[in-house]
Amino acid sequence: MDIIVNLNWLAVLAASVAGFATGAVWYGVFAKPWMAAAGLTDDDITQEASTYILAGVLQVVMAITLAIVIAQTGITSWLSGGILGFVIGIGLVTANKALNAAFQGTSRNLVIIDGLHAATAFAFMGAILGGWQ
């Protein structure tokens, strides 16, 4: 329980915002290839507030989780935090997306776009959490 209490909550908030912003930029840049890989059209994309609220809440959950991992490993630098975030983004998140895609028949391009987004977002989040002690 002490680990939760002792988290740097401003760093968690900043990492959450960074993760959300990374997604906004990433999917802004890769919108067309992502939609093609997902088999979606402009009409399929919803812009409902509830979707963005859920995304924000989940960013906080991911930032808290990453902050706990960083605290438990003793990381105290932005570089080490960024590397750990990247490794988690590739080794856990992207690998899980690829595993699911293999059974679901999901496009390889979708896995690449989403997986590299996860690695980039987690790297930024990890850098913030690792460096802001």
SULURKA-V585882 format. One record per residue. N is the residue number from 0. OMEGA is omega in whole degrees, 0 to 359 (NA if undefined). Layout:
n = [N	N]
omega = [OMEGA	OMEGA]
This chain:
n = [0	1	2	3	4	5	6	7	8	9	10	11	12	13	14	15	16	17	18	19	20	21	22	23	24	25	26	27	28	29	30	31	32	33	34	35	36	37	38	39	40	41	42	43	44	45	46	47	48	49	50	51	52	53	54	55	56	57	58	59	60	61	62	63	64	65	66	67	68	69	70	71	72	73	74	75	76	77	78	79	80	81	82	83	84	85	86	87	88	89	90	91	92	93	94	95	96	97	98	99	100	101	102	103	104	105	106	107	108	109	110	111	112	113	114	115	116	117	118	119	120	121	122	123	124	125	126	127	128	129	130	131	132]
omega = [180	182	178	181	185	177	173	188	174	177	177	178	179	178	177	179	179	178	179	180	177	178	180	180	184	184	168	180	186	184	184	179	179	179	179	181	180	181	182	173	178	181	181	185	178	179	183	180	182	178	181	175	178	178	179	178	180	175	178	178	180	180	177	180	179	178	178	179	180	179	182	180	179	180	181	178	180	182	179	177	179	178	179	178	179	180	177	179	179	190	179	186	182	178	178	177	180	178	178	182	180	181	182	183	180	180	176	178	178	178	181	181	181	181	178	173	180	180	180	181	180	177	178	180	180	178	179	184	180	184	184	182	NA]
